[in-house]
Amino acid sequence: MLENYNLFLLICGIAFLFGALFPLMFKRLPISLPMLQVSFGMIMGYWWTTLSFLDPINNGFLIEKLTEIVVLVSLVGAGIKIDTPLTWQLWRPTARLLLITMPIGIFAMAVLGYYAFGLSLGAALLLGAVLAPTDPVLASSIQVGPPNTGGEDAPRFTLTSEAGLNDGLAFPFVYLAIKIAEAYSEGQRFTGEMLWSWFTHDVLWKIGAGLIVGVAVGKLLAKLILSKNTNGTTISQGYTVIALTLLAYGLAEFVHSYGFIAVFIAAFTFRRSESKHSYHEKLHDFAEQSEGLFMSLVLVTFGMFIGQGLQSGVELTWRVYIVSFTFLLLIRPLGGMIALSGLNMHRTEKYAISSLGIRGIGTLYYLSYAINQGFFADDDAIKLWVVCSIVILISIFIHGLSAQKLLQMTPNKAHE
């Protein structure tokens, strides 16, 4: 990789240029920026035969840390941009997607992984856990707009808030998969006592503590930065975004809770403090640009990995494609419609929310994190990377081709 470092920088520069020119040159085409950057990466990976193979197993730590940063920046951006106040009536669709749709996706994909690909129990559960949450990074095109730019319609708000929260709420199931794999790797059975320990610590404590940390950090920084004495317009938005992210994440991880939840809640809490302050718009602009740069780097690298796999003749069975399309076109929409049934929403809104929900960089983070723990067999790890990569690739293209059309079908009703 190092001997091709300069050429890799050139490729990344072209990918960044795509991001800069996309609103001008490609806006009228039925494609998205992620589609363009992944396709470019695939072409480079397929034809650039001198590049060392980007092996996700041997480079798992690098993948984990890079994708972790991208997701964190995206979570801050998602929390800052939400104008909708925290009321049960407005957040009820989000709660249903988190409590109903996501478990349905985890269970269904785990069953498919176990029977279609012969994964072990822990690996099958991990497959469901990493693919169930929607991605806050690649879904930016269908999320709500910048702060204080007007009312937010139900589909965009619901998809934004779901992506902001379900990345953290998927972590308990990732940990459950790791614990099952650990037990079986040591020749033990996963007992009821282990399950109770998982529920009390990885579910109750880590989620609760993450929420508390997020609220505390958000309120503290808002009081320091948005107070009348300091006048937030004079304070660097870059420092603030990074401080908000790292303080929430670092403190949450220090008390053994979920940093992703803490970061999103901290950003949302900060946003609800003096919500009309113009400083929120500056924070959003910095977070959005930072997210776009990191996203471009990850997407072009991911595309190169896919291209290398195609060039080297990696075998993809028909089961991989069948399962991928089944998950994206059947399981997610069906799970979403079940969760949203009975709510006072137009049917086109329910369909758009249920059908949208891209898989992406968050999945890469969870998968690399879990495999890096060292409890999953190499055979299972390879299958997981192949399946998740194809699901992400297909999801990017389905989402890019259909998202705007689906949202245009919905009535433009803004939250009050």
N, C-alpha and C positions, 0 to 999 in steps of 0.2 A: 504493500500500500504506500509506503513512504517514497519509493522510487517514482511513483506516479502522483506525488503530492501536488505539484504545480498544475498538472493537467486536471486534477480533481478540483482545485480552486477555480480553474477556468470554467468547468462544468457548473459549479455552484454559482459562479458569477452570471452565467447565462440563465440559470434558474431564477436568480434574483431579478434579472432584467425582465423575465416573463412576468414576475409579480408586479413590477413597476409599470409595464406597458399594458398589462391585461385589461384594465378599465377602458383603454383607448382602442386597442387593436382587436380584442377578442370578445368585447361585451355583447355584440350582436349574435355571436355564434352560440349554439346550444351546448356549450361546454363550461366547465368550472376550472378555476386555477389549479386545484389539486389534480384534476384529470390531465391537464396540460403538463404539469411538472412531473407527475408519475410516468406519463408516456415518454417524456424526454429522457428520464432516468432509465426506463426500460430499453430505449434505443441505445443509449450509451453503454449500458451493462451488457447488451447482447453483442455489440460490435467491438467493444473495447476488450479484446481477448487477453491483453497483457496485464490486466488488473487482477490482483490477487482476489480469490473468491471471498466474498463478504459472508463468512460463516457465522450465523447467529449463535451457534453453540459456543464457539471459542471467543466470540466478541460480545458475549452476553452482558458483561459488566458495563461496557461502553454504551451499548444500546439502552440499558436500564437508566443510566445517569442522564444521557442526552434526552431521552423521551420524558424522563421525570421533570426536567427543567421546562420543556415545552408545555406539558400538561399544567404545571404550576402557573406559568404565565397566562395560559388560557383561562384557568379558573379565576384568577384575579380579574381578567378582562370581563368574564361573564358576570361576576358578582357586581362589578362597578357599573355595568351598563343597564342593569335592571331598574326600571322606574316603578314597577308595580309594587305597592305596599304589601306587607306581610299580613294578609287576611285569609282565613280558611276558605272562603268562597272562591277567591281568585287562585289560590294555590292548591285547591282540591284536585284538579286534573293532574298536576305534578305529583302529588302524593299517591294518587292511584297508579300512575305509571311506575313509580318507585316500588310500591308495595305489592303490585299485582303483575304488571307487565314484565318487570325485570326478573322476578322469581320464575315466571313461566318460561322466559327465555333461557335462564340458567338450567332449569330442569330438562326442557326439551332438547337443548344442545348437548347436555350431559348424556342423555339417553342415546342420541344419535352418535355421539362420539364413542360410547361404549359398544354399541352393536354394529355400527357401520365401519368403524376403524379399528375395533379391537383394543381400544385404550383400556388401561387399568382404571379402577374406580376413581382413584385420586386424579389421574390425568383427565378422565372424562369430565369430572366435576370442574377441574381447572378450565377446560375448554369452554364450558358453559359460563363460568365466572368471568373470563376475560372477554368474551364476545357479547355478553348481555348488556353491559353499559354502553350508552351512546357516547360519542366523542365530542368534547367541547372545542377541540382545535379545528377539525375539518368542517364542523357545522357552522362556522362563523357566518357564512353567506345567508343562512336562514334564521339567524338569531335576531334579537331585537337590536335597534339602532343605538347610537351613542346616547349618553345620559341627557335628559331634558330636551329631547327632540320631538316630543309629542306622545300620544297614547300608544300603547302596545297592544297588538291584536293577540287573541288567545293562542293561536298556533305558534307564533314566534316566541311568545313569552314561555309557553309550556315547554317547548323544545330547548330553550336556553336554560331554564331552571332545572329541567331534567338532566341535561348534560352536565350542569354544574354540580349537582348533588350525587348522581349515580356513580360517578367515578370513585367517590369515597365509599359509598354504600356497597359497592361490589367487593371491597377488600375483605370483609368477613368470610365470604365464600372462597376467595383466593386462599386465605389462611386455613380454612377448613380443608381444602384440597391438599395443601402442603402438609397439614397434620396427618391426614389419611395416608399420603404417600410416605411420610416419615415413619409412621407406625408399621406399614407393610414392609418398608425397606429394612426395618430392624427385626422382622419376623414376628411382629405383634399384631393383634387384632385391634381395630378401632372400637373402643368400649363406650358405654353410656357415660362413664365418668369423664372420659376425654371430651365427649360431646357437650356435657354440662360445663366443663371448664372453658371450652370454646365459646359457648353462648354467654356466659357471665363475663368473660374477659374480652374476647374479640368482638362481641356484638354489643353488649350493654355498656361496658366500661369505655371501650375505645370510641364508640360513636358518641356517647354522652360527653366524655372528656373533650373530644374534638369540637363539639358544638360549643362547650363552655369556653375553651381556649379561643375559638374564632370570634365569639361575641366580645370577650374581654380585650383581645388585641384590636379589633375593629373600633370599639368604643374609645380605647386609650389613645390610639393614633388620631382618631377624629377629633378628640378633645385637644390634643397637642397641635394639630395642623390646621384645623378649621376654626379654631377659636378666634374671637375678634381681635385678640392681642397680637397674634402672629400673622393673621391674614394669609390664608393658604396660597393666594396667587403669587406670593414672593418665594415660595418654597419649590425646589426642584421636584418635578413630578417623577423623574427617573428614580431619585433616591427614595421617594415615598413608595412607589410601586414595589421596588426591590425590598425595602424595609418591611412593608406590609406582608409581602410573600414570605420572606425568610423568618421573620419573627413568628408569624402564625405557624408556619411549617416546622421550624426548629423547636418551638415550645411544645407543640403537639407531639412531635416525635420524642421529645425529652420525657414527657409524662406517659409515653407508650399509648398514644391515641392515634387517630387517623389524621395525618397532615393535610390530605386533600380536602377533607371536610372542613377543617379549620381554616384553610386558605380561602375557600369559597365563602364561608360564613363571615370571615373577617372582612372580605371585600364587600359583601352585601351589607354588613353592619355599618361599615365606613360609609357606604353609599347612602344609607338611610339617615345618617347624621347630617343635618342641614342639607337635605336632598336637593335643594335648588341652587346650591353653591356652584359657581362656574368652574371651580377647581376639579370637579368630578370629570368634566369633559376633557381636561388636559391629561388627567390620569388615564382615561380610556384611550386617548390617542397614542400615548406612549406604550401602553400595554398591547394595543392592537398591532402596532408596528413591530414591536419586539416579537410578538407571537407569530406574525407573518414571516419574519426572517428565519426563526427557528423552524417553523413549519416547512419552509422551502428546503432547508437543509435536510430535514428528515425525509421529506417526500422524494427528493431526487435520489437520495441514498437508497430508500426503499425500492424505488423503481429500478435502480441499478441491480439490486439484489434479485428482483424478479427477473430482470433481463438475463442475468448470469445463469439463473436456474433454467430458463428456457434454452439458453445457448448450450448448456452442459447436458441437456437432455434429462433433467430431473423428471421422474415418472409421476404423472398425476392421473390417478384413476378416475373413472367416471363418478365414483362415490363422492369425491371431493367437490365436484361441480354440482351434483344433485343436492348434497347437503347444504352447500353454500347458498344456492338459490332458494332452497326450502326455508332456510333460516331467515333470509332477507325478504323474501316475497310472501311467505306464509306465516311463519311463527311470530315475527315481530308485528306485522299488521294485525293478525288475529289476537295476539296478546294485548295490543293497544286498544282494539275495539272492545274487547272484554272489559278492560279497565275503565274505559270512558263511557260505557253503557249506563244509561240512566241520568247522565249529566245534561244540563240545559245548554247544549251546544249544537250547532248546525252539523248535519251529518258529514258535510264536506270538510269541516274543521276536524271532526273525529278521524276521518279517513286520512287527512293530510298528516296529522300528528302521529297516527298509528303507522303510516307507511314510511315516514321519514325517521331518521335516527341512524346516522352514519357510524360505521366502525372504523377505527383508525389508530392514532398514535397512543391513546390510552390502552388499547389492547396490546400493543407492542411493549408498553411499559410493564403491565401486569404479567405478561407471559415471560419476559426476560427476568423480572424480579423473582417469580416463582421457580423457574428452572435454575436460576443461580443459587438457590438454596441447596441444591445437590441431592435431592431426594427422588427425582424422577428419572426413570431409565432412559438411556439414550434413544432407544427406539421410540418411546412415547414422546420424547422431546422433539425429535425430528418430525413426527406426525403432527404434533401441535403447531410447529412453526409453518409447515406446509399448509395445513388447513386454515390457520388464522391469516396467513398471507394472502391466500386466494379469496377468503371472505372479505378482507379489507379492500383488495383490489377491485373485486366485483362491486362492493358497496360504494366505493368512490365513483365508479362510472354510473351505476344506477342512480345514485344520489345527484350527481352532476347533471344527468340528463332529465331528471324528473322533478327535482325540488321546486324550482321556480314555477313550473306549470301547476304543480299541486297547490302551492300557496296562492296562486292567482285564482284558483277555483273557489277559495274560501271567501266569505263575506268580510269586508274590511271593518270589523267592529273593534274599536279600541277600548281597553280597560279605562274606567274612569279613575 
